[in-house]
């Protein structure tokens, strides 16, 4: 059971790291931990300490609930905001129009 939980945590860390375009080395530097530590977390060899969880959540722009459970807190749109910020101005306006349309359809 514990191994399965650690495996899922590792997958979420690795997936989000890759989604943001960070290498293990970059993430380790931002967390102020060794590359081996990041590797161990992603390969489910080590459980994460609470202080590292809080720091990692901030760096990966996710709720601290997301890493251990896979669920974000209600209203946590940090990931979406980060993705929107990478779009061109024209694409952002298009997404805003789509959101307005969806809201007005209710």
N, C-alpha and C positions, 0 to 999 in steps of 0.2 A: 504493500500500500504506500509506504513512505517513498519508495523508489518511483512509483507512478506519479506521485505528486511532484517530486523533484524534477522528473522528466518534463512534465507539463510546464512547470515554472521555467525551466531552461529553454524550452521551445518558445515561450512567450518573450523571454528576454532576447533571445537570438533573433526572433522574427521582428520585433520592434526595432532592435539595433540596426538590422539590415534595412528595414523600412525607412529609417532616418539616414541611411547611408554611412553609418559609423563602422569602423573596423573595431576588432576587439582591442587593439592597441589604443585607439582614440577613446573608446569607452573607459578603459582602465585608467587612462590619464585623467579623464574628466571626473572619475570616481575617486581618484587618488588611491588606487589599489594596483596590484600586479596584474599583468596580462594573464598569468596563470589563474588568478582568482576569477576573472571573467570567464575564462575557458572552463574552469571547474563548475561555475554556476550554469553555464550553457549546456554542459555535458552531464548535468545532474549528479556531479560528484560531491557537491557541497551545498549545504543549506545556506540561505542568505541571512545575515544578521539584520536586526531591525534598523540600525542606523544606515546600513548599506541599502536596505530596501527603500527607505525614505529618500535617500540621495539618488538612487537609481531611478525611482519613479519620477523625480523632478527632471533628471537628465533625459529620460526617454519620453517625457511629456505625457505620462499616463497617471491615472489614479493609483494610489498605493494599494488599492484593492485589486487592481488588474493583474499585477504580477503573481500574487499567490492564488487568486481565484479565477482569473480570466474575465471577471466582470468589472466594469467601471462603475463609479458612483453615478447616480442619476444626475443628469445635467452636465456631465463632464464632457465638454466638447473640445478639449485641448488638442487632441489628435486631429480632429476635423479642422480646427483653426490653423494648425500648422500646415496641413495640406493645402488649404485655401490660400495661405500666404505664398505658396510656391507658384500659384497660377498667375497668368498675365492679367492685366487690368480688365481687358475685354472678357476673358474667361470668368473672372470674378463677378463682373456685372451679369453675365449669363447665368451663373449659379444663383446670384441674388434674385434674378427674375424668376427662376425656377422655384426657389424657396417661397417667394411671394405668391406665386401661383398656387403652390401646395397649401399654403396657409389659408388663402382665400377660398379654396375649394371645400374646406371643412364646414 
